[in-house]
């Protein structure tokens, strides 16, 4: 054996308990990257060590921190060997404990070349962006992809605003909200990205419709409508008989969009379907006849008959909305494991999730 072969870093293996699955982690890879590449539904959201969604306990072995865990984890968590899989590379074979690990096969993310071919205004601060890829991408309804422009540092993550096709989709649609101070959205809303080439990585994310027979409650806010529409358009294609209440939290009537597509979802839905927009800042003297206030306050009055231990709740949008709705539904006896959320973080949260 040559000296070069002896010094060459070798791959390690990680085992995820209690699921009992094991996969290889290559030198320089994070545990999260390796798990996703193997097609496992690793819990994650931001992928850059900020949100904490991917934290788990290191039961055996040693890891190398790609960034300091202390920026996200509490002192007690650090003392209990809690790590972030998105920021942990293996120094030895290891065992991690992920109680909420789901045995679902996901399409491993790939790199694509893309071109922005169309931008359409949906509201005063939200656009539908269509990107043509060099080849079709397969994804689960509710997932997202990462978009990178060569003039901007870092990738931006945006959810698919469409249902997947069995053979994959070569043109993908995204709903993108204008983030004040955002580099990418600043260029987009200044009409500087039409026809621009972008690098795409995906699919990613753990937001998809779980199996079940119970009611479905969906709550979207802002551009968080994208994964909700994707998920429901896909579900509407299949017989299931599950009732669904879809809430859309917005500031005013000017912020409502995609209403024609939501109506078509309701018409195709196999079971009871109700769409409920809730406006928080609509002028008092307007002609609005619908619900007002924060969207979490509407859940019990509107969907009370569907709240049970079997109810699944899907939340997408800004963190304050998701936190408020989560607290509300937990008080209404929704089981925590049945709450699935995708927080749309942006530059104001220290990462480039949606800016």
Secondary structure, 3 states (H helix, E strand, C coil): CCHHHHHCCCCEEEEEECCCEEEEECCCCCHHHHHHHCCEECCCCCCCCCCCCCEEEEEECCEEECCCHHHCCCHHHHHCCEEEHHHEEECCCEEEECCCCEEEECCCCEEEEEEEEEEEECCCCEEEEEEEEEEEECCCCCCEEEEECCCCCCCEEEEECCCCCCCCEEEEEEEEECCCCCHHHHHHHCCCCCCCEEEEEEEECCCCCCCCCCCEEEEEEHHHHHHHHHHHHHHCCCCCCCCEEEEEEECCHHHCCCHHHHHHHHHHCCCCEEEEEEECCCCCCCCCCCEECCHHHHHHHHHHHHCCCCCEEEEEECHHHHHHHHHHHHHCCCCHHHEEEEECCCHHHCCCCCC
